[in-house]
Structures are given as structure tokens and as C-alpha cells.
Amino acid sequence: MPSSREPGPDERGRSAEGTRERILAAAVAEFGAKGYSGARTAGIAARAGVNQQLISYYFGGKQGLLDELRRRWQELQAEIVPPGASFAESLGAHLDATLDRPDWARLVVWQALGDCPFADAGEGERQAGRQREAMAAAVAKARRRQEDGEIRAGLDPAFALLAAYAIIFAPVTMPQFVRDILGGDPLSPETRQVLHTQLVELLTVD
């Protein structure tokens, strides 16, 4: 009869980390599809293939999951655009980040709609303030890019930024419109190339 053995600390650690990552991946998909309010821990557990109690064990519940995902998204955001990228390159980087991670993008949209609460209301207000500051800095950077000749002179830099975000998120927020207007899969490489090419044509200097 084959003997059994207890897993060592390293094996248990790898198993626990793998379970945490499966739960987080399932949470992104569930929150992205249904929003925070519509998502249920039972659905997240089913997607992850784990016991529902493990969500409380590892994250303290649904809010803890959202807090961890929010922290990870902030880390991802910091790495989207490489240093020194041109405006055209930054458009491509944001498009790749959005369409490579459509569930994350949907979660961002739910948060923008007010459906991703903070455990601490004060932290929610601080985050909203940081977001406004980040957008103001992005507009200021777009204005400098325009002065440097990267963005068309006749455009309001704030509008250029808004148009870029709207088009980049369109395959996730309005997939049927993108499919009907452009044809094909909204998340396909071909659609991605069309969106990037036309954004550059629309917003940048020839």
C-alpha cells in the first residue's frame, strides 16, 4: 500500500498561494460581469473551484477581495506606459492593457459607476481626490504633448484624452456597437490594430 506524507511548509505555501490567486482571478471575472453589488461569494467560489469559506479565510469576505483587487490594479496602472513613451505609444499601451484584461477593465467601469465601495468611507473620498488629481495631471501632460507637437493643435487636450479613453474602453463597454460598426470580434487583434491606427490618425499630428 503506498505511503502518504504530510506536505512540507513550502508545498503548503505554494498551494495556499495558488488558491488565493484562483480566488482573485475568479473575483475579477465575477465583479467584472456583475459589479460588486451583483456578485456573490458563492459565485466567486464556484468559478475558482474552492470552498466558499476560503474566501473569508484568505480575504475576510467580498470587501476584502475588492480591496486586494483595487491594490493590484493600482500596481498594474503604474506599469502600463513605459517611461519616455510617445503619445501614440501610450495610446497603444493603454489599449493593450485594457483589451488584454477585459475583466479588469469592466471592474474599472463598475468603480466609475460607483459600484465598488470602500470599507472606509474616508478612504473612498481620498481615493476620489487622488483620481481627480491624476486626471488633472494627465490633462496637463496632454497639453505639454500638444505644445511639443504630438497632439493636433486644434484639439482641446482634455477632449483628446477623453476621446482616447472612450475609444479604448469601447470594446469592453459597448462590444455590440464595436462589432456592428467595425465588424469582427471587439477583442480581436485586428480590431485592436484598427482602433490604435485610427486613434493615432484622429489625435496626433501627421
SEKOL-941191 format. One line per field, with one value per residue: x negated, y negated, z negated of N, C-alpha, C, O in turn; residue in three letters. Coordinates in steps of 0.05 Angstrom, whole numbers, plus 32768, in hexadecimal, padded with zeros to 4 digits. Last residue first. Layout:
<rs>
nu	c(X ...);
nv	c(Y ...);
nw	c(Z ...);
cau	c(X ...);
cav	c(Y ...);
caw	c(Z ...);
cu	c(X ...);
cv	c(Y ...);
cw	c(Z ...);
ou	c(X ...);
ov	c(Y ...);
ow	c(Z ...);
residuo	c(ALA ...);
</rs>
This chain:
<rs>
nu	c(7FFD 8009 8041 8077 8083 8058 805B 808C 8082 805D 807B 80A7 808C 8075 80A3 80B8 808F 8090 80D2 80FC 8128 8126 8148 8157 815F 8195 81A0 8176 8180 81B4 81A7 8185 817C 8154 812C 8122 811C 80EE 80D8 80FE 80FA 80C4 80C4 80E8 80CC 809E 80B6 80CD 809E 8088 80AF 808F 806E 803D 8037 7FFD 7FC6 7FAF 7FA7 7FDA 7FEF 7FD4 7FEA 801E 8015 8007 8038 8055 803B 8045 807C 807C 8064 8089 80B4 809E 8097 80CE 80DD 80BE 80D7 8109 80FB 80E7 8118 8132 8115 811E 813B 815F 816C 8191 818A 8178 8143 8148 8158 8128 8105 811D 8111 80DA 80D6 80EB 80C5 808A 807C 8097 8079 8044 8049 8058 802A 8005 801A 8014 7FDD 7FCE 7FE2 7FC2 7F88 7F68 7F49 7F57 7F93 7FD0 7FDD 7FCD 7FF4 801E 800E 8017 804E 805D 8051 8076 80A5 80A0 80A4 80D8 80F6 80EB 8103 8139 8142 8113 80E0 80BB 80B5 80E7 810D 8100 8108 813E 8148 8116 810A 810D 8114 814A 815C 814B 816B 819E 819A 8195 81B1 81BF 81DD 81BA 818E 819D 819F 816E 8148 8151 8141 810B 80F4 80FE 80DD 80AC 80AF 80B0 807E 805E 8069 8055 801F 8013 801C 7FF5 7FC6 7FCA 7FC8 7F93 7F77 7F83 7F99 7FD1 7FC9 7FD3 7FE1 7FCD 7FF3 7FEF);
nv	c(7AF2 7AF6 7B1B 7B2B 7B4C 7B6F 7B88 7BA1 7BC2 7BE7 7BFC 7C14 7C3A 7C5B 7C70 7C8D 7CB4 7CCF 7CC7 7CB4 7CB2 7CD6 7CB7 7C72 7C3E 7C3D 7C6D 7C6E 7C3E 7C4A 7C76 7C60 7C31 7C3C 7C55 7C35 7C01 7BF0 7BD1 7BAA 7B8F 7B7F 7B5B 7B34 7B1F 7B0A 7AE4 7AC2 7AAD 7A92 7A80 7A7B 7A62 7A7E 7AC2 7AD3 7AC9 7A97 7A83 7A74 7AA7 7AB6 7A92 7AA6 7AD8 7AC6 7AB2 7AE1 7AFC 7ADB 7AE4 7B1A 7B18 7AFA 7B1E 7B48 7B31 7B2A 7B5F 7B6E 7B50 7B68 7B9C 7B92 7B85 7BB6 7BF3 7C17 7BFC 7C1A 7C16 7BFA 7BCB 7BCB 7BD6 7C0C 7C20 7C16 7C38 7C68 7C68 7C6E 7CA1 7CBC 7CB1 7CAC 7C9D 7C6E 7C4C 7C50 7C3F 7C0A 7BF6 7BFD 7BDC 7BAA 7BA9 7BA3 7B70 7B53 7B7B 7B8B 7B82 7BBF 7BE3 7BEA 7C0F 7C0E 7BF9 7C1C 7C46 7C2E 7C27 7C5C 7C6D 7C4F 7C66 7C9A 7C8F 7C7B 7CA8 7CCB 7CAF 7CB3 7CEA 7D05 7D0D 7D28 7D5E 7D6A 7D5A 7D7F 7DB0 7DBA 7DD1 7DF9 7DF0 7DE1 7DAE 7DAE 7DB8 7D89 7D64 7D75 7D6C 7D35 7D12 7CD3 7CA4 7C7F 7C7F 7C9C 7CC7 7CCD 7CBB 7CDE 7D0E 7D04 7CF8 7D29 7D4C 7D36 7D3F 7D78 7D83 7D6C 7D8D 7DBE 7DB2 7DAB 7DDE 7DFB 7DE3 7DF2 7E29 7E2D 7E18 7E3C 7E7B 7EA6 7EE7 7F21 7F67 7FA2 7FD4 8018);
nw	c(82FC 82B6 829B 829C 82C9 82CE 829D 82A4 82CF 82B8 828E 82A8 82C9 82A2 828A 82B3 82B7 8286 8267 824A 826D 82A9 82E1 82ED 82DF 82CF 82B4 828D 8272 825E 823D 8215 81F2 81CD 81EB 8217 81FD 81E5 820E 8214 81E3 81E0 820D 81FC 81D0 81EB 820B 81E5 81CF 81FC 8232 8272 8296 8295 8283 825F 8262 825A 8229 821C 8214 81E7 81C3 81C3 81AC 8179 8169 8169 8140 8114 8111 8104 80D2 80B5 80B7 8099 8067 805A 8057 802B 8004 8004 7FF3 7FC1 7FA8 7FA8 7FAD 7FD4 8010 8047 8083 80A2 80BE 80F1 80EA 80DC 810E 8129 8110 811F 8155 8152 813D 8169 8192 819B 81CE 81D2 81AF 81C0 81F6 81EE 81D4 81FE 8226 820D 8208 823D 8246 8222 8210 81D2 81A5 8185 819B 817D 8153 811E 80FF 8105 80E3 80B1 80B3 80B4 8081 8063 8077 8064 802D 802A 803B 8010 7FE6 7FF6 7FF0 7FBF 7FAD 7FCB 7FB9 7FA1 7FC5 7FEC 7FD6 7FD6 8008 8024 806B 80A1 80B3 80BD 8089 806E 8089 8079 8043 8040 8077 8097 8096 807F 80A2 80E3 8106 8121 80FC 80D2 80EC 80FC 80CA 80B0 80CB 80BB 8084 8082 8098 8071 8044 8058 805C 8027 8013 802F 801C 7FE6 7FE9 7FFD 7FD2 7FA7 7FC6 7FBC 7F9F 7FC6 7FCE 7FF1 8013 8000);
cau	c(7FF3 8001 8026 806E 8096 805F 8043 8088 8094 8056 8063 80AB 809C 8064 8090 80C7 8096 8078 80BF 80E3 811D 8125 8135 8157 8145 818A 81B1 817A 8167 81B0 81B9 817A 8190 816D 8134 8126 8134 8100 80C8 80FA 8114 80CF 80B2 80EE 80E6 809B 80A6 80DF 80B0 807B 80AC 809E 808A 803F 8040 801A 7FD0 7FB6 7F90 7FC6 7FF9 7FCF 7FCE 801A 801F 7FF3 8020 805D 803B 8029 8072 8087 8057 806E 80B7 80A6 807F 80BC 80EA 80B9 80BB 8107 8108 80D4 8103 813C 8113 8126 8124 815C 8156 8199 8190 8195 814A 813F 816A 8141 8100 811C 812D 80E5 80CC 80F9 80E0 8097 8070 80A2 8096 804A 8041 806A 8044 8001 8018 802E 7FED 7FC6 7FEC 7FDF 7F95 7F79 7F40 7F4C 7F76 7FC2 7FE9 7FBB 7FDA 801F 800E 7FFC 803C 8062 8042 8059 80A0 80A0 808B 80C2 80F6 80E4 80E7 812C 8144 812D 80F3 80C0 809E 80CD 810B 8100 80EC 8132 814F 812A 8102 810C 80F9 8138 8162 8141 814E 8197 819F 817E 81B5 81AE 81E9 81D4 818B 819A 81B7 8187 8149 8156 815C 811F 80F3 810B 80FA 80B3 80AE 80C7 8097 805D 806E 8072 802E 8010 802C 8011 7FCD 7FCA 7FE0 7FAA 7F75 7F8C 7F87 7FC2 7FD3 7FC2 7FE8 7FCE 7FE1 8000);
cav	c(7B02 7AE6 7B12 7B19 7B38 7B5D 7B79 7B8E 7BAC 7BD8 7BED 7BFF 7C24 7C4C 7C60 7C76 7CA3 7CBF 7CD4 7CB9 7C99 7CD9 7CC9 7C8E 7C45 7C27 7C65 7C84 7C42 7C33 7C7A 7C73 7C32 7C30 7C61 7C52 7C08 7C01 7BE8 7BBD 7B99 7B92 7B72 7B44 7B2C 7B1F 7AF9 7AD2 7ABC 7AAA 7A7C 7A8A 7A59 7A63 7AAE 7AD4 7AE5 7A9F 7A90 7A5E 7A96 7AC5 7A8F 7A8B 7AD6 7AD4 7AA0 7ACB 7B08 7ADE 7AC9 7B11 7B28 7AF0 7B03 7B4C 7B39 7B13 7B4E 7B7A 7B4B 7B4C 7B98 7B9A 7B71 7BA0 7BDA 7C1F 7BFF 7C0A 7C24 7C14 7BC9 7BC8 7BBB 7BF9 7C22 7C08 7C1B 7C61 7C66 7C55 7C8B 7CBE 7CA6 7CB2 7CB6 7C84 7C4E 7C56 7C5B 7C1C 7BF7 7C0B 7BF9 7BB4 7BAB 7BBB 7B86 7B53 7B65 7B93 7B77 7BA4 7BE2 7BDA 7C11 7C1C 7BEC 7C02 7C4A 7C37 7C10 7C4C 7C78 7C4B 7C49 7C95 7C9B 7C6B 7C8F 7CD2 7CB4 7C98 7CDE 7D01 7D01 7D0C 7D50 7D71 7D4C 7D62 7DA7 7DB0 7DB4 7DF6 7DF3 7DFD 7DB6 7DA8 7DCB 7DA3 7D62 7D75 7D87 7D45 7D21 7CEB 7CBD 7C84 7C88 7C86 7CC0 7CD4 7CAF 7CC1 7D0B 7D0C 7CE4 7D10 7D50 7D37 7D24 7D68 7D8C 7D61 7D70 7DBB 7DB9 7D94 7DC8 7E02 7DE1 7DD6 7E1D 7E37 7E0B 7E20 7E6A 7E93 7ECC 7F10 7F4B 7F91 7FBD 8000);
caw	c(8312 82CD 829C 8287 82BF 82E5 82A4 828E 82D2 82D0 8289 8294 82D5 82B4 827A 82A9 82CE 828D 8279 823C 8262 828C 82D4 82F6 82EB 82DE 82CA 82A0 827F 826F 8253 8228 8207 81C4 81D2 821B 820C 81D5 8203 822A 81EC 81CC 820C 8214 81CD 81D6 8217 81F6 81BE 81F1 8215 825E 8294 8289 8296 8261 8264 8275 8235 8220 822B 8200 81CA 81CC 81C8 818A 816A 817B 815B 811D 8116 811E 80E7 80B9 80C3 80B5 8076 805D 806B 8046 800A 800A 800D 7FD5 7FAA 7FB9 7F9D 7FB9 7FFE 802F 8076 8097 80A1 80ED 80F3 80C8 80F7 8131 810F 8103 814C 815D 812D 8150 8194 8182 81C3 81E1 81AD 81A4 81F0 81FD 81C6 81E4 822B 8215 81EF 822F 8256 821E 821E 81E9 81BE 8184 8195 8191 816D 8131 80FE 8112 8100 80B8 80B1 80CC 8097 805E 807B 8080 8038 8021 804B 802B 7FE6 7FF5 800A 7FCB 7F9A 7FD1 7FC6 7F94 7FAB 7FF3 7FDA 7FBD 8004 8010 804F 809A 80AA 80D3 809E 8066 808B 8096 804C 8039 805E 8093 80A1 8073 8086 80D1 80F7 812E 8117 80CE 80E1 8110 80E0 80A6 80CC 80D8 808E 8077 80A6 808C 8043 8052 8074 8039 8009 8033 8039 7FEE 7FDF 800D 7FEC 7FA6 7FB7 7FCD 7F9C 7FB6 7FD2 7FD9 8014 8000);
cu	c(7FD5 7FF6 8020 8052 8089 8071 8049 8070 8092 8068 805B 8092 80A0 8073 807E 80B4 80A4 807E 80A7 80CD 8102 8119 8137 8142 8145 8170 81A5 818A 8169 8196 81B6 818C 8188 8183 8150 8130 8137 8118 80DB 80EB 8110 80E9 80BD 80DD 80ED 80B5 80A3 80CF 80C3 808C 809F 809A 809A 805C 8045 8023 7FEE 7FC0 7F96 7FAD 7FE5 7FD9 7FC7 7FFC 801B 7FFB 800B 8045 8042 8028 8055 807E 8062 8060 809B 80A8 8086 80A3 80D9 80C5 80B4 80EA 8106 80E1 80EF 8128 811C 8126 812E 8142 8150 8182 8197 819D 8168 8147 8162 8155 8119 8117 812F 8102 80D8 80F0 80F0 80B3 807E 8094 80A0 8068 8049 8063 8058 801B 8015 802E 8009 7FD7 7FE6 7FEB 7FB3 7F85 7F51 7F43 7F6C 7FA4 7FD8 7FC6 7FC7 8004 800E 7FFA 8020 8051 8046 8049 8082 809A 808A 80A7 80DE 80E2 80DC 810D 8136 812B 810E 80D4 80A2 80B6 80F1 80FE 80EB 8115 8142 812F 811A 8102 80F6 811B 814F 8145 8142 8179 8198 8182 819C 81B4 81D9 81E1 81A6 8197 81B5 81A0 8164 8159 8163 813C 8109 810B 8109 80D1 80B5 80C7 80AF 8076 8070 8079 804C 8020 802B 8023 7FEA 7FD1 7FE2 7FC4 7F8D 7F8B 7F91 7FB1 7FC4 7FCF 7FD6 7FD5 7FE4 7FEE);
cv	c(7B01 7AF8 7B03 7B0E 7B23 7B46 7B65 7B7C 7B98 7BBF 7BDC 7BEF 7C0D 7C35 7C4F 7C64 7C8A 7CAC 7CC3 7CC5 7C9C 7CBF 7CC7 7C9E 7C61 7C30 7C4F 7C7B 7C58 7C37 7C63 7C77 7C47 7C31 7C56 7C60 7C26 7C0B 7BFB 7BD5 7BAF 7B9F 7B87 7B5D 7B3D 7B2E 7B10 7AE9 7ACD 7ABA 7A95 7A7F 7A67 7A5A 7A93 7ABD 7AE7 7ABB 7A9A 7A69 7A80 7AB5 7A9F 7A87 7ABB 7AD4 7AAC 7AB8 7AF2 7AEA 7ACA 7AF5 7B1F 7AFE 7AF7 7B31 7B3D 7B1A 7B35 7B69 7B56 7B45 7B7B 7B97 7B78 7B8A 7BC3 7C06 7C07 7C0F 7C15 7C24 7BE4 7BC8 7BB6 7BDC 7C0E 7C09 7C0C 7C43 7C5E 7C52 7C71 7CA7 7CA7 7CA7 7CBF 7C9F 7C68 7C5B 7C62 7C39 7C09 7C0C 7C08 7BD2 7BB3 7BBF 7BA1 7B6B 7B67 7B7A 7B7E 7B9B 7BC5 7BD9 7C03 7C1B 7BF7 7BF5 7C30 7C3A 7C16 7C32 7C67 7C55 7C43 7C77 7C97 7C75 7C7E 7CB9 7CBB 7C9B 7CC3 7CF2 7CFC 7CFE 7D31 7D60 7D51 7D52 7D8A 7DA6 7DA9 7DD9 7DF2 7E02 7DD3 7DB2 7DC7 7DB8 7D7D 7D74 7D89 7D62 7D32 7CF8 7CD6 7C9E 7C8F 7C91 7CA8 7CC9 7CB4 7CB4 7CEE 7D07 7CEA 7CFB 7D37 7D3B 7D23 7D4C 7D7D 7D6A 7D64 7D9D 7DB6 7D9A 7DB0 7DEB 7DE7 7DD2 7DFF 7E2B 7E13 7E12 7E4D 7E82 7EB9 7EF5 7F3A 7F75 7FAC 7FE7);
cw	c(8314 82E3 82B6 828B 82AE 82DB 82BA 8294 82BC 82D3 82A1 8290 82C1 82C1 828C 8299 82C5 82A4 827E 824E 8254 8280 82B6 82E6 82F6 82ED 82DB 82B8 8294 827F 8267 8241 821D 81D8 81CA 8203 8211 81E5 81F3 821F 8201 81D7 81F8 8215 81E4 81D2 8204 8203 81CE 81DE 8209 8242 827E 8285 8289 8273 8268 8278 8251 822E 8231 8218 81E3 81D4 81D3 81A7 817C 817E 816F 8139 8120 8125 8102 80D0 80C8 80C4 8093 806D 8070 805C 8025 8012 8016 7FF1 7FBF 7FBC 7FB0 7FA7 7FE2 8020 805C 808B 8095 80D0 80F0 80D0 80E1 811A 8116 80FF 812F 8155 8137 813D 8179 8181 81A9 81D9 81BA 81A1 81D3 81F6 81D4 81D4 8211 8219 81F6 8215 8248 822E 8219 81F6 81D6 819F 8194 818A 8182 814E 8113 8114 810F 80D7 80B8 80CB 80B0 8076 8077 8087 8056 802C 8043 803D 8001 7FF5 800B 7FE6 7FA6 7FBE 7FC8 7F9F 7F9E 7FD9 7FE1 7FC1 7FEB 800A 803D 807E 80A4 80CC 80B5 807C 8084 809A 806A 8042 8059 8078 809C 807D 807A 80B4 80E5 8120 8124 80E9 80DD 8105 80F4 80BC 80C3 80DB 80AC 8082 809C 809B 805F 8051 8070 8053 801C 802A 803E 800B 7FE7 8004 7FFD 7FC1 7FB7 7FBB 7FAF 7FB4 7FC0 7FE0 7FFA 8000);
ou	c(7FC9 7FE7 8030 804C 8090 806E 8040 8071 8096 805E 8054 8093 809D 8068 8079 80B6 809E 8073 80A8 80B8 80F3 8103 8147 812D 8134 816D 81A8 8183 815F 8196 81B7 8183 8185 819B 8161 813C 814E 8126 80D7 80F1 811D 80ED 80BE 80E7 80F7 80B6 80A5 80DA 80C9 808A 80AA 8084 80B1 8061 8051 8017 7FF7 7FC1 7F84 7FA0 7FDF 7FCC 7FB7 7FF6 8014 7FEA 7FFE 803F 8037 8017 804D 8079 8052 8052 8097 809F 8075 809A 80D6 80B9 80A5 80E6 8101 80D3 80E5 8126 8110 8137 8144 8135 813D 8183 81A2 81B5 8171 814F 8174 8162 811F 8123 8141 810B 80E0 8100 8100 80B9 807D 80A0 80B0 8070 8053 8075 8068 8021 8020 8041 8016 7FDE 7FF6 7FFC 7FBD 7F8C 7F49 7F38 7F77 7F9E 7FD2 7FB8 7FB2 7FFD 8000 7FE6 8012 8047 8033 8036 8077 808C 8074 8097 80D1 80CE 80C6 80FF 8128 8116 8120 80D7 808F 80A6 80E5 80EF 80D6 810C 813B 811C 8130 80F4 80E0 810D 8145 8133 812F 816E 818D 816E 818F 81BB 81E4 81ED 81A8 819C 81C9 81B3 816F 816A 8179 814D 8117 811F 811D 80DD 80C3 80DC 80C0 8081 8082 808E 805A 802C 803F 8036 7FF7 7FE1 7FF7 7FD4 7F98 7F9D 7FA4 7FB8 7FAC 7FDF 7FCB 7FCF 7FFA 7FDC);
ov	c(7B0E 7B0B 7B02 7AF9 7B0B 7B30 7B4E 7B64 7B80 7BA9 7BC4 7BD6 7BF6 7C1F 7C37 7C4B 7C74 7C96 7CAA 7CCD 7C89 7CB7 7CB8 7C94 7C68 7C29 7C4F 7C81 7C55 7C32 7C67 7C7B 7C3F 7C31 7C65 7C76 7C30 7C1D 7C13 7BEC 7BC3 7BB7 7B9F 7B73 7B54 7B46 7B27 7AFF 7AE4 7AD3 7AAA 7A76 7A5F 7A4B 7A92 7AA7 7AFA 7AC5 7AA5 7A5B 7A7A 7AB6 7A96 7A7A 7AB8 7AD0 7A9E 7AAF 7AF2 7AE2 7ABB 7AEF 7B1D 7AF1 7AEB 7B2F 7B37 7B0A 7B2B 7B66 7B4A 7B35 7B76 7B91 7B67 7B7E 7BBE 7C04 7BFE 7C24 7C05 7C3C 7BE4 7BC5 7B9F 7BCC 7C02 7BF5 7BF7 7C36 7C4F 7C3C 7C60 7C9B 7C95 7C95 7CD6 7CB4 7C77 7C6C 7C78 7C49 7C17 7C21 7C1E 7BE0 7BC2 7BD5 7BB3 7B79 7B7B 7B67 7B77 7BAB 7BB4 7BD0 7C0E 7C26 7BEA 7BE8 7C2C 7C33 7C06 7C2A 7C64 7C48 7C34 7C71 7C90 7C65 7C72 7CB5 7CB3 7C8C 7CBC 7CED 7CF1 7CE6 7D22 7D56 7D40 7D3E 7D7D 7D96 7D91 7DC9 7DEA 7E15 7DDE 7DBD 7DDA 7DC8 7D86 7D81 7D9E 7D70 7D3C 7CEA 7CEC 7CAD 7CA4 7CA8 7C9F 7CC1 7CA3 7CA2 7CE5 7CFD 7CD8 7CED 7D30 7D2E 7D11 7D41 7D75 7D5A 7D54 7D96 7DAD 7D88 7DA3 7DE4 7DDA 7DC0 7DF5 7E23 7E03 7E02 7E46 7E7A 7EBC 7EED 7F45 7F6B 7FA9 7FE5);
ow	c(8326 82DD 82C8 827F 82B0 82E5 82B9 8290 82C0 82D9 829D 828E 82C8 82C5 8286 829B 82CE 82A5 827C 8243 8252 8288 82AA 82DE 8308 8305 82F4 82CF 82AA 8298 8280 8257 8234 81D1 81C0 8205 820E 81DB 81F5 8228 8200 81D4 81FF 821C 81E1 81D0 820C 8205 81C7 81DE 820D 823B 8279 8272 8273 8272 8274 828F 825E 823C 8248 822D 81F4 81E8 81EB 81B9 818B 8195 8185 8149 8132 813C 8116 80DF 80DD 80DA 80A5 807E 8087 8071 8035 8024 802E 8004 7FCE 7FD2 7FC4 7F95 7FDA 8024 805C 8088 807F 80C9 80ED 80BF 80D4 8115 810A 80EE 8127 814F 8127 812F 8174 8172 81A2 81DD 81AE 8191 81CE 81F2 81C6 81C9 820D 8210 81E6 820E 8248 8223 820D 81E8 81ED 81AF 81A2 8174 8197 815F 8119 8128 8122 80E3 80C4 80DF 80C0 807F 8086 809A 8060 8035 8055 804B 8009 8002 801E 7FF0 7F98 7FC0 7FC6 7F8F 7F91 7FD7 7FDD 7FB1 7FEA 8008 8045 8078 80A3 80DD 80C1 8081 8091 80AB 8072 8049 806C 8064 809E 806D 806D 80AF 80D9 812E 8132 80ED 80E4 8114 80FD 80BF 80CF 80EC 80B4 808A 80AC 80AB 8065 805C 8082 805E 8022 8037 804E 8012 7FED 8014 800C 7FC7 7FC5 7FA5 7FB1 7FC6 7FAC 7FF6 7FF0 7FEF);
residuo	c(ASP VAL THR LEU LEU GLU VAL LEU GLN THR HIS LEU VAL GLN ARG THR GLU PRO SER LEU PRO ASP GLY GLY LEU ILE ASP ARG VAL PHE GLN PRO MET THR VAL PRO ALA PHE ILE ILE ALA TYR ALA ALA LEU LEU ALA PHE ALA PRO ASP LEU GLY ALA ARG ILE GLU GLY ASP GLU GLN ARG ARG ARG ALA LYS ALA VAL ALA ALA ALA MET ALA GLU ARG GLN ARG GLY ALA GLN ARG GLU GLY GLU GLY ALA ASP ALA PHE PRO CYS ASP GLY LEU ALA GLN TRP VAL VAL LEU ARG ALA TRP ASP PRO ARG ASP LEU THR ALA ASP LEU HIS ALA GLY LEU SER GLU ALA PHE SER ALA GLY PRO PRO VAL ILE GLU ALA GLN LEU GLU GLN TRP ARG ARG ARG LEU GLU ASP LEU LEU GLY GLN LYS GLY GLY PHE TYR TYR SER ILE LEU GLN GLN ASN VAL GLY ALA ARG ALA ALA ILE GLY ALA THR ARG ALA GLY SER TYR GLY LYS ALA GLY PHE GLU ALA VAL ALA ALA ALA LEU ILE ARG GLU ARG THR GLY GLU ALA SER ARG GLY ARG GLU ASP PRO GLY PRO GLU ARG SER SER PRO MET);
</rs>
